[in-house]
Amino acid sequence: MHLLVVEDDDIVRMLMVEVLDELGYTVIEAAHATAALKILQDDTQNLALLMTDVGLPDMRGEELAAKAREIRPALPVLFASGYAESLQVPQGMHMIGKPFSIDQLRDKVVGILGAP
């Protein structure tokens, strides 16, 4: 399963990718929404999940998720935010609060997708 991780903080993105990779997922990473949209528009990319930070420098995560759903209507979306308690998650999308543990990330992703 291919997961698209969109996170502008290089260290946070690297840790997320490493954890998800160790769990058996194939991870494609993007540092900003513009790069993520190019990946989303590539029909050769078989994506099972979009995991995005809410606060990206070039676009809000909610806007990226809306555009992603225009391109791939059935794509599950997982938001990661340090302000999870104040975020209104659109119906059919998921949230994980930062900071999160490896176990929390694993449980959330497996809960959305099932085991890799």
LINGI-V452210 format. One record per backbone hydrogen bond with DSSP energy under -1.0 kcal/mol. CO is the residue of the C=O (numbers start at 0). NH is the residue of the N-H. E is the energy in kcal/mol with one decimal. If there is no record, write none. Layout:
# LINGI-V452210
CO:NH:E  CO:NH:E
This chain:
# LINGI-V452210
0:25:-2.8  1:47:-3.6  2:27:-3.3  3:50:-3.3  4:29:-2.5  5:52:-2.4  8:12:-2.9  9:13:-2.5  10:14:-2.3  11:15:-2.5  12:16:-2.8  13:17:-2.4  14:18:-2.5  15:19:-2.6  16:20:-2.5  17:21:-2.4  18:22:-1.4  19:24:-2.3  20:23:-1.6  25:2:-2.8  27:4:-2.8  29:6:-2.0  31:35:-1.8  32:36:-2.7  33:37:-1.5  34:38:-1.7  35:39:-2.8  36:40:-2.0  38:41:-1.1  41:44:-1.9  44:46:-1.2  48:3:-2.8  49:77:-3.0  50:5:-3.0  51:79:-2.4  53:55:-1.2  53:60:-3.0  59:63:-2.1  60:64:-2.6  61:65:-2.0  62:66:-2.3  63:67:-2.8  64:68:-2.3  65:69:-1.3  66:70:-1.6  67:71:-3.4  71:74:-1.9  75:49:-2.4  76:93:-2.6  77:51:-2.2  78:95:-2.3  79:53:-1.6  80:97:-2.8  82:85:-1.6  83:86:-1.0  89:92:-1.9  93:78:-2.9  95:80:-1.9  100:104:-2.4  101:105:-2.7  102:106:-2.9  103:107:-2.3  104:108:-2.6  105:109:-2.9  106:110:-2.0  107:111:-1.5  108:112:-3.0  109:113:-2.3
